[in-house]
Amino acid sequence: MLNKVDLQRIFQQLKQFGCNQTEASIYVECLELGTTTVMEVSAKLNLNRITCHSAVKELLKKGLLFETLKGKRRLIAAEDPDILKRLLQTKYNELKLMESNLDYITKILNSVKNVSRSVPTVKFYEGVDGFKKMLEETLTAKNGVRVFTYVDIFSKLLEPAYLENYFARRGAKNIYTKLIFPPCDFATRVNKKAKEYKIEVRLLPAELKWTSGFFNWDDKVALMSYTESQMTCTIIQNPDIADFFRNIIFELSWKQAVPCA
């Protein structure tokens, strides 16, 4: 019998293969039951039969379940868990193919893009996944990144391990970053790897508190608002606005901050 922690880890992993909670539960249940029927799975998990049929159909498409016959009865069964490794390899192969074509396709698409630089382009993201999208965009920075944020909040909303992996990938791309944080354990932790991450950290006084922040790179500014219930991220692409945040707002704050010990 799986404990709650193991189940949660399984569900999180299956989410990466496009499974929702219901589909993940059905896959695990089918592993336990062996060859079975949709009706039996529906009863075991106390699921509406239509919902169960729909989820099973999706799992068949994803390759996590397969159909078989016993006499005239149509049965389903879970593929061996090693299927996940094969599915991952398929994804990897697809990504490698996509990567090999990406530069050429991007060049073609940029040739037809028509954006007036006098009008800001604005994108709005919500939630942790939206914030991660913004972080990934900063990995294209050509002139470094400026970060002014209350790191203790977003390091709780985004697990520190994810953020440190992001810092490492950004550093590997030789993207130099200046960060303004309040005094906190996370600031001290990443500052110990300042050379590897190619970062410089400065701190503002501990008595200052804020629930917003910004990332600034190239001609973009990402404005964030952090609360325990919701995270929002608004990206503005405009060279004048980006320059104002980079060379005025950030630099004035940077001069008032002190180096992280």
C-alpha positions as CSV (number, residue, x, y, z in Angstrom):
1,M,0.0,0.0,0.0
2,L,1.5,3.3,-1.0
3,N,1.7,6.1,1.6
4,K,0.5,9.6,0.9
5,V,4.0,11.0,0.3
6,D,4.8,8.4,-2.3
7,L,1.4,8.8,-4.0
8,Q,2.0,12.6,-4.2
9,R,5.4,12.1,-5.8
10,I,3.9,9.7,-8.3
11,F,1.1,12.1,-9.2
12,Q,3.6,15.0,-9.6
13,Q,5.7,12.8,-12.0
14,L,2.7,11.7,-14.0
15,K,1.6,15.3,-14.3
16,Q,4.8,15.8,-16.4
17,F,3.4,13.2,-18.8
18,G,0.2,15.1,-19.2
19,C,-1.9,13.2,-16.6
20,N,-4.4,15.0,-14.3
21,Q,-5.2,13.7,-10.8
22,T,-8.0,11.4,-12.0
23,E,-5.9,9.8,-14.7
24,A,-2.9,9.3,-12.4
25,S,-5.2,7.7,-9.8
26,I,-6.6,5.3,-12.4
27,Y,-3.2,4.3,-13.7
28,V,-2.0,3.4,-10.2
29,E,-5.3,1.6,-9.5
30,C,-4.9,-0.4,-12.7
31,L,-1.4,-1.4,-11.7
32,E,-2.8,-2.8,-8.4
33,L,-5.8,-4.5,-10.0
34,G,-4.0,-6.0,-13.0
35,T,-6.4,-6.8,-15.9
36,T,-9.7,-5.2,-15.1
37,T,-12.7,-3.4,-16.4
38,V,-13.6,0.3,-16.5
39,M,-16.6,-0.4,-14.3
40,E,-14.4,-2.0,-11.7
41,V,-12.0,0.9,-11.7
42,S,-14.9,3.3,-11.5
43,A,-16.3,1.5,-8.4
44,K,-12.9,1.2,-6.7
45,L,-12.1,4.9,-7.0
46,N,-15.8,6.0,-6.5
47,L,-15.7,7.8,-9.9
48,N,-18.6,8.6,-12.1
49,R,-18.5,6.1,-15.0
50,I,-18.5,8.7,-17.7
51,T,-15.6,10.5,-16.0
52,C,-13.8,7.2,-15.7
53,H,-14.4,6.2,-19.3
54,S,-13.1,9.6,-20.5
55,A,-10.0,9.4,-18.3
56,V,-9.3,5.8,-19.5
57,K,-9.6,6.9,-23.1
58,E,-6.9,9.6,-22.5
59,L,-4.6,7.1,-20.7
60,L,-4.9,4.8,-23.7
61,K,-3.9,7.7,-26.0
62,K,-1.0,8.5,-23.8
63,G,0.2,4.8,-23.9
64,L,-0.1,4.3,-20.1
65,L,-3.0,1.8,-20.5
66,F,-3.7,-0.9,-23.1
67,E,-6.8,-2.9,-24.0
68,T,-7.1,-6.6,-24.2
69,L,-10.0,-9.1,-24.6
70,K,-11.0,-12.1,-22.5
71,G,-13.6,-13.9,-24.5
72,K,-16.0,-11.1,-25.5
73,R,-15.1,-8.9,-22.5
74,R,-13.2,-5.7,-23.2
75,L,-10.6,-5.3,-20.5
76,I,-7.9,-2.7,-19.7
77,A,-4.5,-3.0,-18.0
78,A,-1.7,-0.7,-17.0
79,E,1.5,-0.7,-19.0
80,D,4.6,-1.7,-17.0
81,P,6.0,1.4,-15.1
82,D,9.1,1.2,-17.3
83,I,6.9,2.7,-20.0
84,L,7.6,6.1,-18.4
85,K,11.3,5.8,-19.3
86,R,10.3,5.0,-22.9
87,L,7.8,7.9,-23.0
88,L,10.5,10.2,-21.6
89,Q,13.0,9.0,-24.3
90,T,10.3,9.8,-26.9
91,K,9.8,13.3,-25.5
92,Y,13.6,13.8,-25.5
93,N,13.9,12.7,-29.1
94,E,11.1,15.1,-30.1
95,L,12.8,17.9,-28.2
96,K,16.1,17.2,-29.9
97,L,14.4,17.4,-33.3
98,M,12.6,20.6,-32.3
99,E,15.9,22.1,-31.1
100,S,17.6,21.2,-34.4
101,N,15.0,23.2,-36.3
102,L,14.4,26.0,-33.8
103,D,17.0,28.5,-34.9
104,Y,15.8,28.4,-38.5
105,I,12.1,28.6,-37.7
106,T,12.7,31.4,-35.2
107,K,14.6,33.4,-37.9
108,I,11.7,32.9,-40.3
109,L,9.1,34.0,-37.8
110,N,11.1,37.0,-36.7
111,S,11.3,38.1,-40.3
112,V,7.5,38.4,-40.5
113,K,6.9,39.9,-37.0
114,N,5.7,43.5,-37.1
115,V,5.9,45.1,-33.7
116,S,5.8,48.9,-33.2
117,R,8.5,49.7,-30.6
118,S,6.7,52.9,-29.6
119,V,3.8,50.8,-28.1
120,P,4.6,48.5,-25.2
121,T,3.9,44.8,-25.7
122,V,2.3,43.5,-22.5
123,K,2.0,39.9,-21.4
124,F,0.2,38.8,-18.2
125,Y,0.8,35.5,-16.3
126,E,-0.8,34.1,-13.2
127,G,0.4,31.6,-10.7
128,V,3.7,29.7,-10.2
129,D,3.7,28.2,-13.7
130,G,3.4,31.8,-15.2
131,F,6.3,32.9,-13.0
132,K,8.4,30.0,-14.3
133,K,7.6,31.0,-17.9
134,M,9.0,34.5,-17.1
135,L,12.1,33.1,-15.5
136,E,12.7,31.0,-18.6
137,E,12.4,34.1,-20.8
138,T,15.2,35.8,-18.9
139,L,17.6,33.0,-20.1
140,T,17.7,34.8,-23.5
141,A,19.1,38.0,-21.9
142,K,21.9,39.7,-23.8
143,N,22.9,42.4,-21.4
144,G,22.4,40.8,-18.0
145,V,19.5,40.7,-15.6
146,R,18.5,43.0,-12.8
147,V,16.3,41.6,-10.0
148,F,14.6,43.6,-7.2
149,T,12.4,41.3,-5.2
150,Y,11.3,40.1,-1.8
151,V,13.0,36.8,-2.3
152,D,11.8,35.1,0.9
153,I,8.2,35.1,-0.5
154,F,8.8,33.7,-3.9
155,S,11.4,31.2,-2.6
156,K,8.5,29.6,-0.7
157,L,6.1,29.7,-3.6
158,L,8.8,28.3,-5.9
159,E,10.8,25.7,-4.2
160,P,14.4,26.8,-3.6
161,A,15.8,23.8,-5.5
162,Y,14.0,25.0,-8.6
163,L,15.4,28.5,-8.2
164,E,18.9,27.3,-7.6
165,N,18.7,25.2,-10.8
166,Y,17.5,28.3,-12.6
167,F,20.5,30.3,-11.3
168,A,22.9,27.6,-12.3
169,R,21.5,27.4,-15.9
170,R,21.5,31.2,-16.1
171,G,25.1,31.3,-14.9
172,A,26.1,28.6,-17.4
173,K,24.9,30.9,-20.2
174,N,27.2,33.7,-18.8
175,I,24.3,35.9,-18.0
176,Y,25.5,38.3,-15.3
177,T,22.9,39.2,-12.7
178,K,22.5,41.8,-10.0
179,L,20.0,41.1,-7.3
180,I,18.5,43.3,-4.6
181,F,17.1,41.2,-1.7
182,P,16.1,41.8,1.9
183,P,18.3,40.0,4.4
184,C,17.3,36.3,4.4
185,D,18.7,32.8,4.5
186,F,18.1,32.3,0.7
187,A,20.1,35.4,-0.1
188,T,23.0,34.1,1.9
189,R,22.7,30.7,0.4
190,V,22.9,31.7,-3.2
191,N,25.5,34.3,-2.5
192,K,27.9,31.5,-1.5
193,K,27.8,30.4,-5.1
194,A,28.0,33.9,-6.5
195,K,30.9,33.0,-8.8
196,E,29.2,29.9,-10.2
197,Y,25.9,31.7,-10.6
198,K,27.6,34.9,-11.9
199,I,25.6,37.0,-9.5
200,E,26.1,39.9,-7.2
201,V,23.8,40.2,-4.3
202,R,23.0,43.4,-2.3
203,L,20.7,43.7,0.7
204,L,18.2,46.4,1.8
205,P,17.5,47.1,5.5
206,A,15.6,44.3,7.3
207,E,12.8,46.6,8.4
208,L,11.7,47.2,4.8
209,K,8.9,44.9,3.7
210,W,7.3,44.6,0.2
211,T,5.2,42.1,-1.7
212,S,6.1,43.2,-5.2
213,G,9.3,43.1,-7.3
214,F,10.7,43.2,-10.8
215,F,13.0,41.5,-13.2
216,N,14.7,43.6,-15.9
217,W,16.5,42.4,-18.9
218,D,17.1,43.7,-22.5
219,D,14.0,45.7,-23.4
220,K,11.7,44.0,-20.9
221,V,10.5,44.5,-17.4
222,A,8.6,41.8,-15.5
223,L,6.5,43.2,-12.6
224,M,5.5,40.7,-10.0
225,S,3.1,40.7,-7.1
226,Y,3.4,37.9,-4.5
227,T,0.8,36.8,-2.1
228,E,0.2,33.5,-0.4
229,S,-3.0,33.0,-2.5
230,Q,-1.9,34.3,-5.9
231,M,1.2,35.3,-7.9
232,T,0.9,37.6,-10.9
233,C,3.6,38.6,-13.4
234,T,3.2,41.3,-16.0
235,I,5.9,41.6,-18.7
236,I,6.2,44.9,-20.5
237,Q,8.4,45.0,-23.6
238,N,9.5,48.5,-24.3
239,P,13.1,49.9,-24.5
240,D,12.3,53.2,-22.8
241,I,10.5,51.6,-19.9
242,A,13.1,49.0,-19.5
243,D,15.9,51.6,-19.6
244,F,14.1,53.6,-16.9
245,F,13.8,50.6,-14.5
246,R,17.4,49.5,-15.3
247,N,19.3,52.7,-15.1
248,I,17.2,54.8,-12.7
249,I,15.0,52.7,-10.4
250,F,17.4,49.8,-10.0
251,E,20.6,51.9,-9.8
252,L,19.3,54.2,-7.2
253,S,18.2,51.2,-5.0
254,W,21.5,49.4,-5.8
255,K,23.5,52.4,-4.4
256,Q,21.5,52.3,-1.2
257,A,21.9,48.5,-0.7
258,V,24.9,46.8,1.0
259,P,26.8,43.8,-0.3
260,C,25.7,40.4,1.0
261,A,28.3,39.0,3.4
